[in-house]
């Protein structure tokens, strides 16, 4: 439900106006839009290893800023690690149109970007899907791939048995089969779809994937972080296809940078969408680091599906 603030949507309402396939389609449309402007995001280091992110973007009709905090120390405390909002404005009038739940937008747009990449690049899109990390992002990726690709079986690896069980229940509620396993490397031969969605505190995949594998690695978003071993990344670079979400990955994709892989010639998702593009034979690694353009795509879609009409707006709101 909406909060008393005009056009302010809580987590459930934000999710409801960002359906998976429509969001992936909106991201593809945004990559074709030459009017999109995305300044570099500002990241402010906070005490205790936390960060404040300020991420603006606009097109000819919509302007938005995502303002969120990332507090890793909140893990296991009952408080969310990601908190904040996405504020959406009308360019022509300057009017605030929506306030979206920031963590929900982040989870859904990240998984929808991986979904779009899988739609375009995965050699075998039907699964099974292996998800490493059973937090918000892992659950979002399972939902996106089930609803967007028709995946019917999900394998789950997590350091937390409680998180894995909770995610398995959500997967089953969507009509898919869920299997909780202990070893991600041992699961790789069985799963042509893989999503690594961990806090990137340590490498979680070292084994070589199937020849028809598609791996979406989204947990690491700084040069110091990595979920995939250097040997695995090198193998994928030599014997398969690499792709990154944006040009900014050239200085953010820790998995690839730590393996000494130059990203100068690695295609971005824009290259894939605009085409023509043909992936090299073999396994595919899609590396996502995040971009405010994805939040703008979510804002554009939400304005069509969740923005209040003038009659619904609070007349006291600015």
TORTORKOL-763313 format. One record per residue (C-alpha): x, y negated, z negated; residue number from 1. Coordinates in Angstrom, 1 decimal. Example, Ala and Ser with C-alpha at 12.3 -4.5 7.8 and 13.67 -1.06 7.14 Angstrom:
2
+--------+--------+--------+-----+
!      X !      Y !      Z ! num !
+--------+--------+--------+-----+
!   12.3 !    4.5 !   -7.8 !   1 !
!   13.7 !    1.1 !   -7.1 !   2 !
+--------+--------+--------+-----+
This chain:
318
+--------+--------+--------+-----+
!      X !      Y !      Z ! num !
+--------+--------+--------+-----+
!    0.0 !    0.0 !    0.0 !   1 !
!    1.0 !   -3.6 !    0.5 !   2 !
!    2.2 !   -5.6 !   -2.5 !   3 !
!    0.7 !   -9.0 !   -3.5 !   4 !
!    3.3 !  -10.8 !   -1.3 !   5 !
!    1.7 !  -11.3 !    2.1 !   6 !
!    3.0 !   -8.8 !    4.6 !   7 !
!    5.2 !   -7.0 !    2.0 !   8 !
!    5.1 !   -3.3 !    2.5 !   9 !
!    6.2 !   -0.7 !   -0.1 !  10 !
!    8.2 !    2.4 !    0.8 !  11 !
!    5.2 !    4.5 !    1.8 !  12 !
!    3.6 !    1.7 !    4.0 !  13 !
!    7.0 !    1.0 !    5.6 !  14 !
!    7.4 !    4.7 !    6.5 !  15 !
!    3.9 !    4.8 !    7.9 !  16 !
!    4.5 !    2.1 !   10.4 !  17 !
!    7.8 !    3.7 !   11.6 !  18 !
!    6.8 !    7.1 !   13.1 !  19 !
!    9.8 !    9.1 !   14.3 !  20 !
!    9.3 !    9.4 !   18.0 !  21 !
!    8.1 !    5.8 !   18.4 !  22 !
!   11.1 !    4.5 !   16.4 !  23 !
!   13.5 !    6.5 !   18.6 !  24 !
!   11.8 !    5.1 !   21.6 !  25 !
!   12.0 !    1.5 !   20.2 !  26 !
!   15.8 !    2.0 !   19.6 !  27 !
!   16.2 !    3.1 !   23.2 !  28 !
!   14.2 !    0.0 !   24.4 !  29 !
!   16.3 !   -2.3 !   22.2 !  30 !
!   19.5 !   -0.9 !   23.8 !  31 !
!   18.1 !   -2.1 !   27.2 !  32 !
!   17.2 !   -5.6 !   25.9 !  33 !
!   19.8 !   -8.2 !   26.9 !  34 !
!   18.3 !  -10.8 !   24.5 !  35 !
!   19.3 !   -8.9 !   21.4 !  36 !
!   21.9 !  -10.7 !   19.2 !  37 !
!   23.6 !   -8.9 !   16.3 !  38 !
!   26.2 !  -10.9 !   14.4 !  39 !
!   28.8 !   -8.9 !   12.3 !  40 !
!   27.4 !   -7.7 !    9.0 !  41 !
!   28.7 !   -9.3 !    5.8 !  42 !
!   29.8 !   -6.9 !    3.1 !  43 !
!   30.5 !   -8.2 !   -0.4 !  44 !
!   32.3 !   -6.0 !   -2.8 !  45 !
!   30.7 !   -5.8 !   -6.2 !  46 !
!   31.9 !   -4.5 !   -9.6 !  47 !
!   32.0 !   -0.8 !  -10.1 !  48 !
!   32.4 !    0.1 !   -6.4 !  49 !
!   29.0 !   -1.3 !   -5.3 !  50 !
!   28.5 !   -3.5 !   -2.2 !  51 !
!   26.0 !   -6.1 !   -1.0 !  52 !
!   25.2 !   -5.9 !    2.7 !  53 !
!   23.7 !   -8.8 !    4.7 !  54 !
!   22.7 !   -7.7 !    8.2 !  55 !
!   20.9 !  -10.2 !   10.5 !  56 !
!   19.8 !   -9.6 !   14.1 !  57 !
!   17.3 !  -11.2 !   16.5 !  58 !
!   15.8 !  -11.1 !   20.0 !  59 !
!   13.7 !  -13.7 !   21.8 !  60 !
!   10.6 !  -13.0 !   19.6 !  61 !
!   11.8 !  -11.5 !   16.3 !  62 !
!   14.5 !  -12.4 !   13.8 !  63 !
!   15.3 !  -10.3 !   10.7 !  64 !
!   17.8 !   -9.9 !    7.9 !  65 !
!   18.4 !   -6.8 !    5.9 !  66 !
!   19.6 !   -7.5 !    2.4 !  67 !
!   20.5 !   -4.4 !    0.5 !  68 !
!   22.8 !   -3.2 !   -2.3 !  69 !
!   24.6 !    0.1 !   -2.3 !  70 !
!   25.5 !    1.3 !   -5.8 !  71 !
!   27.1 !    4.8 !   -5.7 !  72 !
!   27.2 !    4.8 !   -9.5 !  73 !
!   23.4 !    5.1 !   -9.6 !  74 !
!   23.7 !    8.7 !   -8.3 !  75 !
!   22.1 !   11.0 !  -10.9 !  76 !
!   20.7 !    8.2 !  -13.0 !  77 !
!   17.2 !    8.0 !  -11.5 !  78 !
!   18.0 !    4.7 !   -9.9 !  79 !
!   18.2 !    4.4 !   -6.2 !  80 !
!   21.7 !    4.1 !   -4.7 !  81 !
!   20.3 !    1.8 !   -1.9 !  82 !
!   17.9 !   -1.1 !   -2.9 !  83 !
!   16.7 !   -4.2 !   -1.1 !  84 !
!   14.5 !   -5.5 !    1.7 !  85 !
!   14.2 !   -6.3 !    5.4 !  86 !
!   12.7 !   -9.7 !    6.0 !  87 !
!   11.1 !  -10.3 !    9.4 !  88 !
!   10.4 !  -13.6 !   11.0 !  89 !
!    8.6 !  -14.9 !   14.1 !  90 !
!   11.2 !  -16.8 !   16.2 !  91 !
!    8.7 !  -19.1 !   17.8 !  92 !
!    7.1 !  -20.4 !   14.6 !  93 !
!    9.7 !  -19.5 !   12.0 !  94 !
!    6.9 !  -17.8 !   10.1 !  95 !
!    7.8 !  -14.8 !    7.8 !  96 !
!    5.7 !  -11.9 !    9.2 !  97 !
!    6.8 !   -8.9 !    7.1 !  98 !
!    8.9 !   -7.8 !    4.2 !  99 !
!    9.8 !   -4.1 !    4.6 ! 100 !
!   11.3 !   -1.7 !    2.1 ! 101 !
!   15.0 !   -1.8 !    2.8 ! 102 !
!   16.0 !    1.8 !    1.8 ! 103 !
!   13.1 !    3.2 !    3.8 ! 104 !
!   14.1 !    1.3 !    6.9 ! 105 !
!   17.7 !    2.4 !    6.4 ! 106 !
!   16.8 !    6.0 !    6.1 ! 107 !
!   14.4 !    6.1 !    9.0 ! 108 !
!   16.3 !    4.1 !   11.5 ! 109 !
!   19.5 !    6.0 !   10.8 ! 110 !
!   17.8 !    9.4 !   11.3 ! 111 !
!   15.9 !    8.0 !   14.4 ! 112 !
!   19.3 !    7.0 !   15.9 ! 113 !
!   20.5 !   10.5 !   15.4 ! 114 !
!   17.2 !   11.8 !   16.9 ! 115 !
!   17.7 !    9.6 !   20.0 ! 116 !
!   21.2 !   10.8 !   20.4 ! 117 !
!   20.1 !   14.5 !   20.1 ! 118 !
!   17.3 !   13.9 !   22.6 ! 119 !
!   19.9 !   12.7 !   25.1 ! 120 !
!   22.9 !   14.8 !   24.3 ! 121 !
!   22.1 !   18.0 !   22.4 ! 122 !
!   22.8 !   21.1 !   24.6 ! 123 !
!   20.3 !   23.1 !   22.6 ! 124 !
!   17.8 !   20.8 !   20.9 ! 125 !
!   15.4 !   23.4 !   19.4 ! 126 !
!   17.7 !   24.3 !   16.5 ! 127 !
!   18.0 !   25.7 !   13.9 ! 128 !
!   19.2 !   22.6 !   12.2 ! 129 !
!   21.9 !   22.6 !    9.5 ! 130 !
!   21.7 !   19.6 !    7.1 ! 131 !
!   24.7 !   19.0 !    4.8 ! 132 !
!   23.5 !   16.7 !    2.0 ! 133 !
!   20.0 !   16.9 !    0.6 ! 134 !
!   19.6 !   13.3 !   -0.4 ! 135 !
!   17.4 !   10.6 !    1.2 ! 136 !
!   19.4 !   10.7 !    4.5 ! 137 !
!   19.4 !   14.5 !    4.7 ! 138 !
!   15.7 !   14.7 !    4.2 ! 139 !
!   15.1 !   11.9 !    6.7 ! 140 !
!   17.1 !   13.8 !    9.3 ! 141 !
!   15.2 !   17.0 !    8.7 ! 142 !
!   11.9 !   15.2 !    9.1 ! 143 !
!   13.1 !   13.4 !   12.2 ! 144 !
!   14.3 !   16.5 !   14.0 ! 145 !
!   11.3 !   18.6 !   13.0 ! 146 !
!    8.8 !   15.9 !   14.2 ! 147 !
!   10.9 !   14.5 !   17.1 ! 148 !
!   12.5 !   17.7 !   18.5 ! 149 !
!   10.1 !   20.4 !   17.3 ! 150 !
!   12.8 !   22.1 !   15.1 ! 151 !
!   11.3 !   25.0 !   13.3 ! 152 !
!   14.1 !   26.1 !   11.0 ! 153 !
!   16.3 !   24.1 !    8.7 ! 154 !
!   19.4 !   25.3 !    6.8 ! 155 !
!   20.3 !   23.1 !    3.8 ! 156 !
!   23.6 !   22.7 !    2.0 ! 157 !
!   23.9 !   20.5 !   -1.1 ! 158 !
!   26.0 !   20.2 !   -4.2 ! 159 !
!   22.7 !   19.8 !   -6.1 ! 160 !
!   20.5 !   22.8 !   -6.3 ! 161 !
!   17.6 !   20.6 !   -7.4 ! 162 !
!   18.0 !   18.3 !   -4.4 ! 163 !
!   18.3 !   21.2 !   -2.0 ! 164 !
!   15.1 !   22.8 !   -3.4 ! 165 !
!   13.2 !   19.5 !   -3.3 ! 166 !
!   14.2 !   19.0 !    0.4 ! 167 !
!   13.3 !   22.6 !    1.2 ! 168 !
!    9.8 !   22.0 !   -0.2 ! 169 !
!    9.4 !   18.9 !    2.1 ! 170 !
!   10.6 !   20.9 !    5.1 ! 171 !
!    8.1 !   23.6 !    4.4 ! 172 !
!    5.4 !   21.0 !    4.0 ! 173 !
!    6.0 !   20.0 !    7.6 ! 174 !
!    5.5 !   23.6 !    8.8 ! 175 !
!    9.1 !   24.5 !    9.3 ! 176 !
!   11.2 !   27.3 !    7.6 ! 177 !
!   13.8 !   26.2 !    5.1 ! 178 !
!   16.8 !   28.1 !    3.9 ! 179 !
!   19.2 !   26.9 !    1.2 ! 180 !
!   22.8 !   28.1 !    1.6 ! 181 !
!   26.0 !   27.5 !   -0.1 ! 182 !
!   28.6 !   27.3 !    2.6 ! 183 !
!   28.3 !   24.8 !    5.5 ! 184 !
!   31.2 !   26.2 !    7.4 ! 185 !
!   29.7 !   29.7 !    7.3 ! 186 !
!   26.3 !   28.3 !    8.5 ! 187 !
!   27.8 !   26.7 !   11.6 ! 188 !
!   27.7 !   29.8 !   13.9 ! 189 !
!   23.9 !   30.0 !   13.3 ! 190 !
!   23.0 !   26.4 !   13.9 ! 191 !
!   23.3 !   24.5 !   17.2 ! 192 !
!   22.1 !   21.3 !   15.5 ! 193 !
!   24.0 !   19.8 !   12.6 ! 194 !
!   23.6 !   16.6 !   10.5 ! 195 !
!   26.1 !   15.6 !    7.8 ! 196 !
!   24.5 !   13.1 !    5.5 ! 197 !
!   26.7 !   13.1 !    2.4 ! 198 !
!   28.2 !   10.2 !    0.4 ! 199 !
!   31.4 !   11.0 !    2.3 ! 200 !
!   33.5 !   11.5 !   -0.9 ! 201 !
!   35.1 !   14.5 !    0.6 ! 202 !
!   35.3 !   16.5 !    3.8 ! 203 !
!   32.3 !   18.9 !    4.1 ! 204 !
!   32.9 !   20.6 !    7.5 ! 205 !
!   36.1 !   22.2 !    8.6 ! 206 !
!   35.1 !   25.2 !   10.8 ! 207 !
!   34.8 !   24.9 !   14.5 ! 208 !
!   31.2 !   24.6 !   15.9 ! 209 !
!   29.3 !   26.6 !   18.5 ! 210 !
!   29.9 !   25.7 !   22.1 ! 211 !
!   26.3 !   24.4 !   22.3 ! 212 !
!   26.5 !   22.4 !   19.1 ! 213 !
!   25.3 !   18.9 !   18.5 ! 214 !
!   26.7 !   17.3 !   15.3 ! 215 !
!   25.4 !   14.0 !   14.0 ! 216 !
!   27.8 !   12.7 !   11.3 ! 217 !
!   26.3 !    9.7 !    9.5 ! 218 !
!   27.6 !    9.8 !    5.9 ! 219 !
!   31.0 !    8.1 !    6.4 ! 220 !
!   30.8 !    4.5 !    7.5 ! 221 !
!   34.2 !    3.1 !    6.5 ! 222 !
!   37.7 !    3.8 !    7.8 ! 223 !
!   38.5 !    5.5 !    4.5 ! 224 !
!   35.6 !    7.9 !    4.5 ! 225 !
!   35.3 !   11.3 !    6.3 ! 226 !
!   32.9 !   14.2 !    6.3 ! 227 !
!   34.6 !   16.1 !    9.1 ! 228 !
!   38.1 !   17.5 !    9.0 ! 229 !
!   40.7 !   16.0 !   11.3 ! 230 !
!   41.1 !   19.4 !   13.0 ! 231 !
!   37.4 !   19.6 !   13.7 ! 232 !
!   37.3 !   16.1 !   15.2 ! 233 !
!   40.4 !   16.8 !   17.4 ! 234 !
!   38.8 !   20.0 !   18.7 ! 235 !
!   35.6 !   18.1 !   19.6 ! 236 !
!   37.6 !   15.4 !   21.3 ! 237 !
!   39.6 !   17.9 !   23.4 ! 238 !
!   36.9 !   20.5 !   24.1 ! 239 !
!   33.6 !   18.6 !   24.0 ! 240 !
!   31.9 !   15.2 !   24.0 ! 241 !
!   32.3 !   12.4 !   21.5 ! 242 !
!   29.8 !    9.5 !   21.3 ! 243 !
!   29.4 !    6.7 !   18.7 ! 244 !
!   26.5 !    4.5 !   17.8 ! 245 !
!   28.1 !    1.1 !   18.6 ! 246 !
!   31.3 !   -0.5 !   19.5 ! 247 !
!   31.8 !   -1.4 !   15.8 ! 248 !
!   32.6 !    2.3 !   15.2 ! 249 !
!   36.0 !    1.6 !   16.6 ! 250 !
!   37.0 !    0.2 !   13.2 ! 251 !
!   34.5 !    2.0 !   11.0 ! 252 !
!   34.4 !    5.7 !   12.1 ! 253 !
!   36.6 !    7.1 !    9.4 ! 254 !
!   36.1 !   10.7 !   10.6 ! 255 !
!   37.6 !    9.9 !   14.0 ! 256 !
!   40.1 !    7.3 !   12.9 ! 257 !
!   41.7 !    9.5 !   10.3 ! 258 !
!   42.1 !   12.2 !   13.0 ! 259 !
!   44.1 !    9.6 !   15.1 ! 260 !
!   41.5 !    9.6 !   17.9 ! 261 !
!   41.3 !    6.4 !   20.0 ! 262 !
!   37.7 !    5.2 !   20.5 ! 263 !
!   38.5 !    2.9 !   23.3 ! 264 !
!   37.0 !    5.2 !   25.9 ! 265 !
!   34.3 !    6.9 !   23.7 ! 266 !
!   30.8 !    6.1 !   25.0 ! 267 !
!   28.3 !    4.4 !   22.8 ! 268 !
!   24.7 !    5.2 !   22.5 ! 269 !
!   24.0 !    2.2 !   24.7 ! 270 !
!   26.1 !    3.8 !   27.4 ! 271 !
!   24.2 !    7.0 !   27.0 ! 272 !
!   20.8 !    5.3 !   27.2 ! 273 !
!   21.5 !    2.9 !   30.0 ! 274 !
!   23.2 !    5.6 !   32.0 ! 275 !
!   23.8 !    7.2 !   34.3 ! 276 !
!   25.7 !    9.4 !   31.8 ! 277 !
!   26.6 !   13.1 !   31.9 ! 278 !
!   28.2 !   14.7 !   28.8 ! 279 !
!   31.2 !   16.8 !   29.2 ! 280 !
!   30.6 !   20.6 !   28.7 ! 281 !
!   31.0 !   21.9 !   25.2 ! 282 !
!   29.9 !   20.8 !   21.7 ! 283 !
!   28.9 !   17.2 !   21.0 ! 284 !
!   29.8 !   14.9 !   18.1 ! 285 !
!   27.7 !   11.8 !   17.6 ! 286 !
!   29.2 !    9.5 !   15.0 ! 287 !
!   26.9 !    6.9 !   13.4 ! 288 !
!   28.2 !    4.1 !   11.3 ! 289 !
!   25.1 !    1.8 !   11.2 ! 290 !
!   24.2 !   -1.5 !   12.9 ! 291 !
!   21.7 !   -4.3 !   12.2 ! 292 !
!   20.3 !   -3.7 !   15.7 ! 293 !
!   18.7 !   -0.5 !   14.5 ! 294 !
!   17.0 !   -2.5 !   11.7 ! 295 !
!   15.8 !   -5.0 !   14.3 ! 296 !
!   14.3 !   -2.1 !   16.3 ! 297 !
!   12.4 !   -1.0 !   13.1 ! 298 !
!   11.2 !   -4.5 !   12.6 ! 299 !
!    9.9 !   -4.8 !   16.1 ! 300 !
!    8.0 !   -1.6 !   15.8 ! 301 !
!    6.7 !   -2.4 !   12.3 ! 302 !
!    5.3 !   -5.7 !   13.7 ! 303 !
!    3.2 !   -3.8 !   16.1 ! 304 !
!    2.0 !   -1.2 !   13.7 ! 305 !
!    2.1 !   -2.7 !   10.2 ! 306 !
!    2.0 !   -6.5 !   10.3 ! 307 !
!   -1.1 !   -8.1 !    8.7 ! 308 !
!   -3.5 !  -10.1 !   10.9 ! 309 !
!   -4.0 !  -13.8 !   10.0 ! 310 !
!   -7.2 !  -12.9 !    8.3 ! 311 !
!   -5.4 !  -10.5 !    6.0 ! 312 !
!   -2.7 !  -12.9 !    5.1 ! 313 !
!   -2.5 !  -14.5 !    1.7 ! 314 !
!   -3.2 !  -18.3 !    2.3 ! 315 !
!   -1.0 !  -19.1 !   -0.6 ! 316 !
!    2.0 !  -17.4 !    0.9 ! 317 !
!    4.6 !  -19.7 !    2.6 ! 318 !
+--------+--------+--------+-----+
